[in-house]
Amino acid sequence: MAQERYILHFKGDLPLPAEDLQLIQAKTQLIDASQKALLVELNAEEDPDELAGQLAGWTVSKESHYPIPTTRPTVRKPPEP
């Protein structure tokens, strides 16, 4: 099964609600956690908006990857022969 990664960010005050964490652990696979954010994997067939609707005070966004820019010098115009 294909997995997609999502970031769940809590907008309320700490500590994180225990019932929300139980729901998240039941529906997803927890990859990483910080104080107010969780990185989770969902099956591709599951709807992340459905999970977001069950979690008041949380935002759900898909994980993004950005390529690392190269620092190697490049030749703008090659010398003429």
C-alpha positions as CSV (number, residue, x, y, z in Angstrom):
1,M,0.0,0.0,0.0
2,A,1.2,3.5,-0.8
3,Q,1.8,5.8,2.1
4,E,1.6,9.5,2.1
5,R,3.1,11.7,4.8
6,Y,1.3,14.6,6.5
7,I,2.2,17.1,9.2
8,L,-0.3,17.7,12.0
9,H,0.1,20.9,13.8
10,F,-1.7,21.7,17.1
11,K,-2.9,25.3,17.5
12,G,-4.0,25.1,21.1
13,D,-2.2,25.2,24.4
14,L,0.1,22.4,25.6
15,P,-0.2,19.6,26.6
16,L,-1.6,17.9,23.6
17,P,-5.1,16.4,24.2
18,A,-4.8,12.7,25.1
19,E,-7.9,11.8,23.2
20,D,-6.6,13.5,20.0
21,L,-3.3,11.6,20.3
22,Q,-5.2,8.3,20.7
23,L,-7.2,9.0,17.6
24,I,-4.1,9.9,15.6
25,Q,-2.3,6.8,16.7
26,A,-5.3,4.6,15.8
27,K,-5.6,6.0,12.3
28,T,-2.0,6.8,11.3
29,Q,1.5,5.6,11.8
30,L,3.5,8.2,13.8
31,I,6.9,8.9,12.3
32,D,8.2,11.9,14.3
33,A,7.0,14.3,16.9
34,S,7.9,17.7,18.4
35,Q,6.1,19.8,21.0
36,K,3.2,20.9,18.8
37,A,3.7,19.0,15.5
38,L,3.5,15.4,14.4
39,L,4.7,13.7,11.2
40,V,2.5,10.8,10.3
41,E,1.9,8.4,7.4
42,L,-1.6,7.7,6.1
43,N,-2.6,5.0,3.6
44,A,-3.2,6.6,0.2
45,E,-6.9,5.5,0.3
46,E,-7.6,7.3,3.5
47,D,-8.8,10.9,3.4
48,P,-6.7,13.4,5.5
49,D,-9.6,15.9,5.5
50,E,-11.7,13.3,7.3
51,L,-9.0,13.1,10.0
52,A,-8.7,16.8,10.2
53,G,-12.5,17.1,10.7
54,Q,-12.3,14.9,13.8
55,L,-9.4,16.9,15.3
56,A,-10.5,20.3,16.6
57,G,-7.5,22.7,16.9
58,W,-5.3,20.8,14.5
59,T,-4.2,21.7,11.0
60,V,-3.3,19.0,8.5
61,S,-0.9,19.6,5.5
62,K,0.9,17.3,3.2
63,E,4.7,17.0,3.6
64,S,6.7,18.9,1.0
65,H,10.1,18.2,-0.3
66,Y,12.4,20.9,-1.8
67,P,15.6,20.2,-3.7
68,I,18.8,21.4,-2.2
69,P,20.3,24.1,-4.5
70,T,23.7,23.4,-6.0
71,T,26.6,25.6,-4.9
72,R,28.8,24.4,-7.7
73,P,30.0,27.2,-10.0
74,T,28.7,26.9,-13.6
75,V,29.9,28.3,-16.8
76,R,27.4,30.9,-18.1
77,K,28.9,31.2,-21.6
78,P,31.5,28.7,-22.8
79,P,34.7,30.2,-24.5
80,E,34.6,30.4,-28.2
81,P,36.9,28.0,-30.1
